[in-house]
Amino acid sequence: MAYVCSKCHTRLEGEGESPPHRCTNCGAEAGIEKEKGIPDAMRYFGFVVAGAAVAALSGGIISRIAG
């Protein structure tokens, strides 16, 4: 299972369900948290922004071609 140090954001590997006792980079003993994935809301927001960028570029190209 992967863990992250909340102080220096170093990715750490734990053995089974127990987190590492301290960070290998900064030596912090507190603040070792489970690594979380990207929240669904942020993923959907990225799709919306990417769709808006594609629509804006397509509209610009079509207007240049149409004259």
PQR file with spaces between the fields and no chain letter, atoms N, CA, C, O and H, PARSE charges and radii, in Angstrom:
ATOM       1  N    MET     1       0.843   -1.167    0.000 -0.4000 1.5000
ATOM       2  CA   MET     1       0.000    0.000    0.000 -0.0000 2.0000
ATOM       3  C    MET     1       0.895    1.239    0.000  0.5500 1.7000
ATOM       4  O    MET     1       1.933    1.250    0.661 -0.5500 1.4000
ATOM       5  N    ALA     2       0.511    2.260   -0.720 -0.4000 1.5000
ATOM       6  CA   ALA     2       1.310    3.475   -0.838 -0.0000 2.0000
ATOM       7  C    ALA     2       0.867    4.514    0.191  0.5500 1.7000
ATOM       8  O    ALA     2      -0.321    4.662    0.479 -0.5500 1.4000
ATOM       9  H    ALA     2      -0.332    2.250   -1.258  0.4000 1.0000
ATOM      10  N    TYR     3       1.843    5.223    0.731 -0.4000 1.5000
ATOM      11  CA   TYR     3       1.605    6.293    1.694 -0.0000 2.0000
ATOM      12  C    TYR     3       2.353    7.536    1.236  0.5500 1.7000
ATOM      13  O    TYR     3       3.287    7.449    0.438 -0.5500 1.4000
ATOM      14  H    TYR     3       2.808    5.103    0.497  0.4000 1.0000
ATOM      15  N    VAL     4       1.934    8.712    1.753 -0.4000 1.5000
ATOM      16  CA   VAL     4       2.551    9.972    1.403 -0.0000 2.0000
ATOM      17  C    VAL     4       2.864   10.738    2.683  0.5500 1.7000
ATOM      18  O    VAL     4       2.043   10.785    3.599 -0.5500 1.4000
ATOM      19  H    VAL     4       1.176    8.782    2.401  0.4000 1.0000
ATOM      20  N    CYS     5       4.046   11.334    2.744 -0.4000 1.5000
ATOM      21  CA   CYS     5       4.410   12.190    3.869 -0.0000 2.0000
ATOM      22  C    CYS     5       3.744   13.544    3.661  0.5500 1.7000
ATOM      23  O    CYS     5       3.908   14.159    2.607 -0.5500 1.4000
ATOM      24  H    CYS     5       4.713   11.296    2.000  0.4000 1.0000
ATOM      25  N    SER     6       2.988   14.020    4.665 -0.4000 1.5000
ATOM      26  CA   SER     6       2.278   15.286    4.501 -0.0000 2.0000
ATOM      27  C    SER     6       3.208   16.488    4.622  0.5500 1.7000
ATOM      28  O    SER     6       2.806   17.604    4.291 -0.5500 1.4000
ATOM      29  H    SER     6       2.855   13.520    5.521  0.4000 1.0000
ATOM      30  N    LYS     7       4.425   16.293    5.079 -0.4000 1.5000
ATOM      31  CA   LYS     7       5.374   17.403    5.224 -0.0000 2.0000
ATOM      32  C    LYS     7       6.149   17.656    3.927  0.5500 1.7000
ATOM      33  O    LYS     7       6.218   18.792    3.458 -0.5500 1.4000
ATOM      34  H    LYS     7       4.751   15.387    5.348  0.4000 1.0000
ATOM      35  N    CYS     8       6.728   16.605    3.350 -0.4000 1.5000
ATOM      36  CA   CYS     8       7.564   16.795    2.153 -0.0000 2.0000
ATOM      37  C    CYS     8       6.976   16.141    0.903  0.5500 1.7000
ATOM      38  O    CYS     8       7.572   16.233   -0.170 -0.5500 1.4000
ATOM      39  H    CYS     8       6.671   15.682    3.731  0.4000 1.0000
ATOM      40  N    HIS     9       5.818   15.481    1.017 -0.4000 1.5000
ATOM      41  CA   HIS     9       5.090   14.853   -0.102 -0.0000 2.0000
ATOM      42  C    HIS     9       5.878   13.737   -0.777  0.5500 1.7000
ATOM      43  O    HIS     9       5.727   13.502   -1.976 -0.5500 1.4000
ATOM      44  H    HIS     9       5.333   15.406    1.888  0.4000 1.0000
ATOM      45  N    THR    10       6.716   13.051   -0.007 -0.4000 1.5000
ATOM      46  CA   THR    10       7.456   11.903   -0.521 -0.0000 2.0000
ATOM      47  C    THR    10       6.548   10.680   -0.513  0.5500 1.7000
ATOM      48  O    THR    10       5.819   10.450    0.452 -0.5500 1.4000
ATOM      49  H    THR    10       6.838   13.242    0.967  0.4000 1.0000
ATOM      50  N    ARG    11       6.591    9.895   -1.588 -0.4000 1.5000
ATOM      51  CA   ARG    11       5.779    8.669   -1.677 -0.0000 2.0000
ATOM      52  C    ARG    11       6.539    7.542   -1.002  0.5500 1.7000
ATOM      53  O    ARG    11       7.714    7.313   -1.289 -0.5500 1.4000
ATOM      54  H    ARG    11       7.183   10.082   -2.372  0.4000 1.0000
ATOM      55  N    LEU    12       5.858    6.838   -0.099 -0.4000 1.5000
ATOM      56  CA   LEU    12       6.459    5.749    0.665 -0.0000 2.0000
ATOM      57  C    LEU    12       5.663    4.473    0.448  0.5500 1.7000
ATOM      58  O    LEU    12       4.454    4.527    0.220 -0.5500 1.4000
ATOM      59  H    LEU    12       4.903    7.025    0.134  0.4000 1.0000
ATOM      60  N    GLU    13       6.325    3.329    0.516 -0.4000 1.5000
ATOM      61  CA   GLU    13       5.662    2.030    0.408 -0.0000 2.0000
ATOM      62  C    GLU    13       5.572    1.421    1.798  0.5500 1.7000
ATOM      63  O    GLU    13       6.571    1.350    2.515 -0.5500 1.4000
ATOM      64  H    GLU    13       7.307    3.285    0.701  0.4000 1.0000
ATOM      65  N    GLY    14       4.378    0.983    2.181 -0.4000 1.5000
ATOM      66  CA   GLY    14       4.177    0.349    3.476 -0.0000 2.0000
ATOM      67  C    GLY    14       4.047   -1.152    3.325  0.5500 1.7000
ATOM      68  O    GLY    14       3.780   -1.661    2.237 -0.5500 1.4000
ATOM      69  H    GLY    14       3.567    1.042    1.599  0.4000 1.0000
ATOM      70  N    GLU    15       4.238   -1.846    4.419 -0.4000 1.5000
ATOM      71  CA   GLU    15       4.116   -3.303    4.418 -0.0000 2.0000
ATOM      72  C    GLU    15       2.709   -3.676    4.873  0.5500 1.7000
ATOM      73  O    GLU    15       2.381   -3.504    6.047 -0.5500 1.4000
ATOM      74  H    GLU    15       4.455   -1.432    5.303  0.4000 1.0000
ATOM      75  N    GLY    16       1.891   -4.171    3.992 -0.4000 1.5000
ATOM      76  CA   GLY    16       0.522   -4.552    4.327 -0.0000 2.0000
ATOM      77  C    GLY    16      -0.315   -3.344    4.695  0.5500 1.7000
ATOM      78  O    GLY    16      -0.389   -2.378    3.936 -0.5500 1.4000
ATOM      79  H    GLY    16       2.158   -4.311    3.038  0.4000 1.0000
ATOM      80  N    GLU    17      -0.955   -3.398    5.875 -0.4000 1.5000
ATOM      81  CA   GLU    17      -1.827   -2.306    6.314 -0.0000 2.0000
ATOM      82  C    GLU    17      -1.125   -1.319    7.238  0.5500 1.7000
ATOM      83  O    GLU    17      -1.699   -0.281    7.567 -0.5500 1.4000
ATOM      84  H    GLU    17      -0.895   -4.183    6.491  0.4000 1.0000
ATOM      85  N    SER    18       0.101   -1.613    7.665 -0.4000 1.5000
ATOM      86  CA   SER    18       0.786   -0.709    8.594 -0.0000 2.0000
ATOM      87  C    SER    18       1.629    0.305    7.832  0.5500 1.7000
ATOM      88  O    SER    18       2.417   -0.073    6.965 -0.5500 1.4000
ATOM      89  H    SER    18       0.567   -2.456    7.397  0.4000 1.0000
ATOM      90  N    PRO    19       1.471    1.592    8.147 -0.5600 1.5000
ATOM      91  CA   PRO    19       2.264    2.616    7.464  0.2800 2.0000
ATOM      92  C    PRO    19       3.708    2.602    7.960  0.5500 1.7000
ATOM      93  O    PRO    19       3.980    2.082    9.042 -0.5500 1.4000
ATOM      94  N    PRO    20       4.627    3.159    7.193 -0.5600 1.5000
ATOM      95  CA   PRO    20       6.006    3.264    7.653  0.2800 2.0000
ATOM      96  C    PRO    20       6.072    4.130    8.920  0.5500 1.7000
ATOM      97  O    PRO    20       5.216    4.988    9.133 -0.5500 1.4000
ATOM      98  N    HIS    21       7.088    3.901    9.754 -0.4000 1.5000
ATOM      99  CA   HIS    21       7.182    4.622   11.026 -0.0000 2.0000
ATOM     100  C    HIS    21       7.698    6.046   10.850  0.5500 1.7000
ATOM     101  O    HIS    21       7.359    6.928   11.640 -0.5500 1.4000
ATOM     102  H    HIS    21       7.783    3.204    9.581  0.4000 1.0000
ATOM     103  N    ARG    22       8.499    6.277    9.841 -0.4000 1.5000
ATOM     104  CA   ARG    22       8.995    7.639    9.594 -0.0000 2.0000
ATOM     105  C    ARG    22       9.316    7.809    8.111  0.5500 1.7000
ATOM     106  O    ARG    22       9.524    6.839    7.383 -0.5500 1.4000
ATOM     107  H    ARG    22       8.775    5.562    9.200  0.4000 1.0000
ATOM     108  N    CYS    23       9.350    9.073    7.688 -0.4000 1.5000
ATOM     109  CA   CYS    23       9.633    9.404    6.290 -0.0000 2.0000
ATOM     110  C    CYS    23      11.118    9.198    6.016  0.5500 1.7000
ATOM     111  O    CYS    23      11.964    9.574    6.827 -0.5500 1.4000
ATOM     112  H    CYS    23       9.182    9.862    8.279  0.4000 1.0000
ATOM     113  N    THR    24      11.428    8.604    4.879 -0.4000 1.5000
ATOM     114  CA   THR    24      12.821    8.358    4.518 -0.0000 2.0000
ATOM     115  C    THR    24      13.516    9.626    4.036  0.5500 1.7000
ATOM     116  O    THR    24      14.746    9.680    4.023 -0.5500 1.4000
ATOM     117  H    THR    24      10.740    8.299    4.220  0.4000 1.0000
ATOM     118  N    ASN    25      12.753   10.655    3.637 -0.4000 1.5000
ATOM     119  CA   ASN    25      13.338   11.884    3.118 -0.0000 2.0000
ATOM     120  C    ASN    25      13.559   12.929    4.210  0.5500 1.7000
ATOM     121  O    ASN    25      14.671   13.434    4.366 -0.5500 1.4000
ATOM     122  H    ASN    25      11.754   10.612    3.647  0.4000 1.0000
ATOM     123  N    CYS    26      12.507   13.259    4.969 -0.4000 1.5000
ATOM     124  CA   CYS    26      12.606   14.339    5.953 -0.0000 2.0000
ATOM     125  C    CYS    26      12.664   13.846    7.391  0.5500 1.7000
ATOM     126  O    CYS    26      12.984   14.620    8.293 -0.5500 1.4000
ATOM     127  H    CYS    26      11.603   12.849    4.842  0.4000 1.0000
ATOM     128  N    GLY    27      12.359   12.564    7.626 -0.4000 1.5000
ATOM     129  CA   GLY    27      12.428   11.994    8.962 -0.0000 2.0000
ATOM     130  C    GLY    27      11.208   12.248    9.832  0.5500 1.7000
ATOM     131  O    GLY    27      11.238   11.952   11.026 -0.5500 1.4000
ATOM     132  H    GLY    27      12.099   11.934    6.893  0.4000 1.0000
ATOM     133  N    ALA    28      10.135   12.789    9.267 -0.4000 1.5000
ATOM     134  CA   ALA    28       8.924   13.062   10.045 -0.0000 2.0000
ATOM     135  C    ALA    28       8.282   11.753   10.501  0.5500 1.7000
ATOM     136  O    ALA    28       8.182   10.793    9.736 -0.5500 1.4000
ATOM     137  H    ALA    28      10.110   13.030    8.297  0.4000 1.0000
ATOM     138  N    GLU    29       7.852   11.734   11.753 -0.4000 1.5000
ATOM     139  CA   GLU    29       7.200   10.546   12.292 -0.0000 2.0000
ATOM     140  C    GLU    29       5.679   10.664   12.271  0.5500 1.7000
ATOM     141  O    GLU    29       4.979    9.653   12.315 -0.5500 1.4000
ATOM     142  H    GLU    29       7.934   12.513   12.374  0.4000 1.0000
ATOM     143  N    ALA    30       5.173   11.871   12.206 -0.4000 1.5000
ATOM     144  CA   ALA    30       3.728   12.108   12.158 -0.0000 2.0000
ATOM     145  C    ALA    30       3.369   12.624   10.767  0.5500 1.7000
ATOM     146  O    ALA    30       4.198   13.233   10.091 -0.5500 1.4000
ATOM     147  H    ALA    30       5.742   12.692   12.171  0.4000 1.0000
ATOM     148  N    GLY    31       2.143   12.381   10.351 -0.4000 1.5000
ATOM     149  CA   GLY    31       1.679   12.905    9.068 -0.0000 2.0000
ATOM     150  C    GLY    31       1.882   11.954    7.911  0.5500 1.7000
ATOM     151  O    GLY    31       1.857   12.387    6.758 -0.5500 1.4000
ATOM     152  H    GLY    31       1.470   11.887   10.901  0.4000 1.0000
ATOM     153  N    ILE    32       2.083   10.672    8.174 -0.4000 1.5000
ATOM     154  CA   ILE    32       2.162    9.677    7.103 -0.0000 2.0000
ATOM     155  C    ILE    32       0.731    9.236    6.809  0.5500 1.7000
ATOM     156  O    ILE    32       0.079    8.634    7.661 -0.5500 1.4000
ATOM     157  H    ILE    32       2.104   10.321    9.109  0.4000 1.0000
ATOM     158  N    GLU    33       0.241    9.536    5.600 -0.4000 1.5000
ATOM     159  CA   GLU    33      -1.152    9.276    5.251 -0.0000 2.0000
ATOM     160  C    GLU    33      -1.238    8.341    4.055  0.5500 1.7000
ATOM     161  O    GLU    33      -0.303    8.250    3.259 -0.5500 1.4000
ATOM     162  H    GLU    33       0.771   10.025    4.908  0.4000 1.0000
ATOM     163  N    LYS    34      -2.363    7.648    3.934 -0.4000 1.5000
ATOM     164  CA   LYS    34      -2.606    6.804    2.765 -0.0000 2.0000
ATOM     165  C    LYS    34      -2.695    7.680    1.526  0.5500 1.7000
ATOM     166  O    LYS    34      -3.238    8.785    1.566 -0.5500 1.4000
ATOM     167  H    LYS    34      -3.122    7.722    4.581  0.4000 1.0000
ATOM     168  N    GLU    35      -2.156    7.173    0.430 -0.4000 1.5000
ATOM     169  CA   GLU    35      -2.209    7.904   -0.829 -0.0000 2.0000
ATOM     170  C    GLU    35      -3.628    7.849   -1.374  0.5500 1.7000
ATOM     171  O    GLU    35      -4.238    6.781   -1.431 -0.5500 1.4000
ATOM     172  H    GLU    35      -1.715    6.276    0.398  0.4000 1.0000
ATOM     173  N    LYS    36      -4.148    8.997   -1.773 -0.4000 1.5000
ATOM     174  CA   LYS    36      -5.515    9.083   -2.287 -0.0000 2.0000
ATOM     175  C    LYS    36      -5.467    9.337   -3.788  0.5500 1.7000
ATOM     176  O    LYS    36      -4.534    9.965   -4.289 -0.5500 1.4000
ATOM     177  H    LYS    36      -3.653    9.865   -1.726  0.4000 1.0000
ATOM     178  N    GLY    37      -6.455    8.857   -4.486 -0.4000 1.5000
ATOM     179  CA   GLY    37      -6.545    9.082   -5.921 -0.0000 2.0000
ATOM     180  C    GLY    37      -7.147   10.452   -6.218  0.5500 1.7000
ATOM     181  O    GLY    37      -7.425   11.227   -5.302 -0.5500 1.4000
ATOM     182  H    GLY    37      -7.212    8.347   -4.079  0.4000 1.0000
ATOM     183  N    ILE    38      -7.340   10.737   -7.470 -0.4000 1.5000
ATOM     184  CA   ILE    38      -7.944   12.001   -7.888 -0.0000 2.0000
ATOM     185  C    ILE    38      -9.449   11.927   -7.614  0.5500 1.7000
ATOM     186  O    ILE    38     -10.096   10.966   -8.029 -0.5500 1.4000
ATOM     187  H    ILE    38      -7.114   10.108   -8.214  0.4000 1.0000
ATOM     188  N    PRO    39     -10.019   12.924   -6.921 -0.5600 1.5000
ATOM     189  CA   PRO    39     -11.463   12.915   -6.665  0.2800 2.0000
ATOM     190  C    PRO    39     -12.255   13.000   -7.972  0.5500 1.7000
ATOM     191  O    PRO    39     -11.796   13.592   -8.949 -0.5500 1.4000
ATOM     192  N    ASP    40     -13.441   12.406   -7.978 -0.4000 1.5000
ATOM     193  CA   ASP    40     -14.275   12.401   -9.183 -0.0000 2.0000
ATOM     194  C    ASP    40     -14.617   13.813   -9.644  0.5500 1.7000
ATOM     195  O    ASP    40     -14.649   14.077  -10.846 -0.5500 1.4000
ATOM     196  H    ASP    40     -13.814   11.925   -7.184  0.4000 1.0000
ATOM     197  N    ALA    41     -14.874   14.726   -8.707 -0.4000 1.5000
ATOM     198  CA   ALA    41     -15.231   16.095   -9.077 -0.0000 2.0000
ATOM     199  C    ALA    41     -14.100   16.770   -9.857  0.5500 1.7000
ATOM     200  O    ALA    41     -14.364   17.484  -10.825 -0.5500 1.4000
ATOM     201  H    ALA    41     -14.848   14.512   -7.730  0.4000 1.0000
ATOM     202  N    MET    42     -12.856   16.555   -9.453 -0.4000 1.5000
ATOM     203  CA   MET    42     -11.723   17.154  -10.165 -0.0000 2.0000
ATOM     204  C    MET    42     -11.547   16.514  -11.540  0.5500 1.7000
ATOM     205  O    MET    42     -11.179   17.193  -12.499 -0.5500 1.4000
ATOM     206  H    MET    42     -12.642   15.975   -8.667  0.4000 1.0000
ATOM     207  N    ARG    43     -11.807   15.219  -11.638 -0.4000 1.5000
ATOM     208  CA   ARG    43     -11.695   14.532  -12.925 -0.0000 2.0000
ATOM     209  C    ARG    43     -12.741   15.072  -13.905  0.5500 1.7000
ATOM     210  O    ARG    43     -12.428   15.330  -15.068 -0.5500 1.4000
ATOM     211  H    ARG    43     -12.106   14.668  -10.859  0.4000 1.0000
ATOM     212  N    TYR    44     -13.987   15.242  -13.436 -0.4000 1.5000
ATOM     213  CA   TYR    44     -15.049   15.773  -14.300 -0.0000 2.0000
ATOM     214  C    TYR    44     -14.757   17.214  -14.697  0.5500 1.7000
ATOM     215  O    TYR    44     -15.014   17.607  -15.835 -0.5500 1.4000
ATOM     216  H    TYR    44     -14.241   15.033  -12.492  0.4000 1.0000
ATOM     217  N    PHE    45     -14.224   18.001  -13.777 -0.4000 1.5000
ATOM     218  CA   PHE    45     -13.873   19.391  -14.091 -0.0000 2.0000
ATOM     219  C    PHE    45     -12.807   19.427  -15.189  0.5500 1.7000
ATOM     220  O    PHE    45     -12.860   20.280  -16.074 -0.5500 1.4000
ATOM     221  H    PHE    45     -14.015   17.683  -12.853  0.4000 1.0000
ATOM     222  N    GLY    46     -11.852   18.519  -15.136 -0.4000 1.5000
ATOM     223  CA   GLY    46     -10.827   18.444  -16.182 -0.0000 2.0000
ATOM     224  C    GLY    46     -11.429   18.130  -17.534  0.5500 1.7000
ATOM     225  O    GLY    46     -11.018   18.695  -18.547 -0.5500 1.4000
ATOM     226  H    GLY    46     -11.809   17.825  -14.417  0.4000 1.0000
ATOM     227  N    PHE    47     -12.411   17.223  -17.558 -0.4000 1.5000
ATOM     228  CA   PHE    47     -13.082   16.907  -18.821 -0.0000 2.0000
ATOM     229  C    PHE    47     -13.831   18.117  -19.362  0.5500 1.7000
ATOM     230  O    PHE    47     -13.823   18.353  -20.570 -0.5500 1.4000
ATOM     231  H    PHE    47     -12.745   16.763  -16.735  0.4000 1.0000
ATOM     232  N    VAL    48     -14.473   18.884  -18.498 -0.4000 1.5000
ATOM     233  CA   VAL    48     -15.215   20.076  -18.923 -0.0000 2.0000
ATOM     234  C    VAL    48     -14.265   21.121  -19.501  0.5500 1.7000
ATOM     235  O    VAL    48     -14.548   21.714  -20.542 -0.5500 1.4000
ATOM     236  H    VAL    48     -14.480   18.692  -17.517  0.4000 1.0000
ATOM     237  N    VAL    49     -13.138   21.347  -18.826 -0.4000 1.5000
ATOM     238  CA   VAL    49     -12.160   22.327  -19.308 -0.0000 2.0000
ATOM     239  C    VAL    49     -11.571   21.887  -20.643  0.5500 1.7000
ATOM     240  O    VAL    49     -11.415   22.700  -21.554 -0.5500 1.4000
ATOM     241  H    VAL    49     -12.907   20.865  -17.981  0.4000 1.0000
ATOM     242  N    ALA    50     -11.244   20.604  -20.761 -0.4000 1.5000
ATOM     243  CA   ALA    50     -10.702   20.096  -22.021 -0.0000 2.0000
ATOM     244  C    ALA    50     -11.733   20.212  -23.142  0.5500 1.7000
ATOM     245  O    ALA    50     -11.381   20.574  -24.264 -0.5500 1.4000
ATOM     246  H    ALA    50     -11.370   19.944  -20.021  0.4000 1.0000
ATOM     247  N    GLY    51     -12.995   19.911  -22.857 -0.4000 1.5000
ATOM     248  CA   GLY    51     -14.050   20.058  -23.869 -0.0000 2.0000
ATOM     249  C    GLY    51     -14.234   21.499  -24.305  0.5500 1.7000
ATOM     250  O    GLY    51     -14.439   21.764  -25.489 -0.5500 1.4000
ATOM     251  H    GLY    51     -13.281   19.617  -21.945  0.4000 1.0000
ATOM     252  N    ALA    52     -14.165   22.441  -23.360 -0.4000 1.5000
ATOM     253  CA   ALA    52     -14.290   23.856  -23.705 -0.0000 2.0000
ATOM     254  C    ALA    52     -13.116   24.303  -24.571  0.5500 1.7000
ATOM     255  O    ALA    52     -13.300   25.083  -25.505 -0.5500 1.4000
ATOM     256  H    ALA    52     -13.999   22.226  -22.398  0.4000 1.0000
ATOM     257  N    ALA    53     -11.920   23.820  -24.273 -0.4000 1.5000
ATOM     258  CA   ALA    53     -10.752   24.189  -25.078 -0.0000 2.0000
ATOM     259  C    ALA    53     -10.875   23.646  -26.500  0.5500 1.7000
ATOM     260  O    ALA    53     -10.557   24.343  -27.463 -0.5500 1.4000
ATOM     261  H    ALA    53     -11.771   23.186  -23.514  0.4000 1.0000
ATOM     262  N    VAL    54     -11.334   22.410  -26.629 -0.4000 1.5000
ATOM     263  CA   VAL    54     -11.516   21.821  -27.966 -0.0000 2.0000
ATOM     264  C    VAL    54     -12.588   22.583  -28.736  0.5500 1.7000
ATOM     265  O    VAL    54     -12.418   22.840  -29.928 -0.5500 1.4000
ATOM     266  H    VAL    54     -11.592   21.843  -25.846  0.4000 1.0000
ATOM     267  N    ALA    55     -13.690   22.950  -28.079 -0.4000 1.5000
ATOM     268  CA   ALA    55     -14.758   23.695  -28.750 -0.0000 2.0000
ATOM     269  C    ALA    55     -14.267   25.069  -29.197  0.5500 1.7000
ATOM     270  O    ALA    55     -14.598   25.519  -30.294 -0.5500 1.4000
ATOM     271  H    ALA    55     -13.827   22.742  -27.111  0.4000 1.0000
ATOM     272  N    ALA    56     -13.480   25.736  -28.355 -0.4000 1.5000
ATOM     273  CA   ALA    56     -12.965   27.061  -28.722 -0.0000 2.0000
ATOM     274  C    ALA    56     -11.991   26.965  -29.895  0.5500 1.7000
ATOM     275  O    ALA    56     -12.045   27.788  -30.809 -0.5500 1.4000
ATOM     276  H    ALA    56     -13.211   25.371  -27.464  0.4000 1.0000
ATOM     277  N    LEU    57     -11.120   25.990  -29.882 -0.4000 1.5000
ATOM     278  CA   LEU    57     -10.174   25.831  -30.993 -0.0000 2.0000
ATOM     279  C    LEU    57     -10.897   25.445  -32.282  0.5500 1.7000
ATOM     280  O    LEU    57     -10.565   25.945  -33.357 -0.5500 1.4000
ATOM     281  H    LEU    57     -11.076   25.321  -29.140  0.4000 1.0000
ATOM     282  N    SER    58     -11.878   24.564  -32.175 -0.4000 1.5000
ATOM     283  CA   SER    58     -12.637   24.162  -33.370 -0.0000 2.0000
ATOM     284  C    SER    58     -13.390   25.347  -33.944  0.5500 1.7000
ATOM     285  O    SER    58     -13.407   25.539  -35.159 -0.5500 1.4000
ATOM     286  H    SER    58     -12.148   24.159  -31.302  0.4000 1.0000
ATOM     287  N    GLY    59     -14.009   26.140  -33.094 -0.4000 1.5000
ATOM     288  CA   GLY    59     -14.721   27.322  -33.563 -0.0000 2.0000
ATOM     289  C    GLY    59     -13.802   28.329  -34.221  0.5500 1.7000
ATOM     290  O    GLY    59     -14.162   28.934  -35.230 -0.5500 1.4000
ATOM     291  H    GLY    59     -13.996   25.984  -32.107  0.4000 1.0000
ATOM     292  N    GLY    60     -12.624   28.515  -33.662 -0.4000 1.5000
ATOM     293  CA   GLY    60     -11.645   29.433  -34.266 -0.0000 2.0000
ATOM     294  C    GLY    60     -11.183   28.960  -35.621  0.5500 1.7000
ATOM     295  O    GLY    60     -11.066   29.756  -36.553 -0.5500 1.4000
ATOM     296  H    GLY    60     -12.331   28.023  -32.841  0.4000 1.0000
ATOM     297  N    ILE    61     -10.919   27.668  -35.742 -0.4000 1.5000
ATOM     298  CA   ILE    61     -10.461   27.116  -37.025 -0.0000 2.0000
ATOM     299  C    ILE    61     -11.571   27.197  -38.062  0.5500 1.7000
ATOM     300  O    ILE    61     -11.314   27.558  -39.210 -0.5500 1.4000
ATOM     301  H    ILE    61     -11.015   27.022  -34.985  0.4000 1.0000
ATOM     302  N    ILE    62     -12.796   26.869  -37.680 -0.4000 1.5000
ATOM     303  CA   ILE    62     -13.913   26.921  -38.628 -0.0000 2.0000
ATOM     304  C    ILE    62     -14.179   28.360  -39.076  0.5500 1.7000
ATOM     305  O    ILE    62     -14.478   28.584  -40.249 -0.5500 1.4000
ATOM     306  H    ILE    62     -13.004   26.576  -36.747  0.4000 1.0000
ATOM     307  N    SER    63     -14.081   29.324  -38.188 -0.4000 1.5000
ATOM     308  CA   SER    63     -14.308   30.713  -38.576 -0.0000 2.0000
ATOM     309  C    SER    63     -13.202   31.217  -39.498  0.5500 1.7000
ATOM     310  O    SER    63     -13.472   32.033  -40.380 -0.5500 1.4000
ATOM     311  H    SER    63     -13.838   29.143  -37.235  0.4000 1.0000
ATOM     312  N    ARG    64     -11.966   30.755  -39.319 -0.4000 1.5000
ATOM     313  CA   ARG    64     -10.876   31.139  -40.234 -0.0000 2.0000
ATOM     314  C    ARG    64     -11.083   30.542  -41.627  0.5500 1.7000
ATOM     315  O    ARG    64     -10.832   31.195  -42.641 -0.5500 1.4000
ATOM     316  H    ARG    64     -11.747   30.092  -38.603  0.4000 1.0000
ATOM     317  N    ILE    65     -11.542   29.298  -41.655 -0.4000 1.5000
ATOM     318  CA   ILE    65     -11.762   28.644  -42.936 -0.0000 2.0000
ATOM     319  C    ILE    65     -12.932   29.278  -43.676  0.5500 1.7000
ATOM     320  O    ILE    65     -12.870   29.488  -44.887 -0.5500 1.4000
ATOM     321  H    ILE    65     -11.745   28.768  -40.832  0.4000 1.0000
ATOM     322  N    ALA    66     -14.016   29.587  -42.927 -0.4000 1.5000
ATOM     323  CA   ALA    66     -15.218   30.156  -43.549 -0.0000 2.0000
ATOM     324  C    ALA    66     -14.967   31.576  -44.040  0.5500 1.7000
ATOM     325  O    ALA    66     -15.641   32.050  -44.955 -0.5500 1.4000
ATOM     326  H    ALA    66     -14.066   29.417  -41.943  0.4000 1.0000
ATOM     327  N    GLY    67     -14.008   32.246  -43.439 -0.4000 1.5000
ATOM     328  CA   GLY    67     -13.622   33.574  -43.910 -0.0000 2.0000
ATOM     329  C    GLY    67     -14.426   34.622  -43.295  0.5500 1.7000
ATOM     330  O    GLY    67     -14.228   35.802  -43.585 -0.5500 1.4000
ATOM     331  H    GLY    67     -13.460   31.861  -42.696  0.4000 1.0000
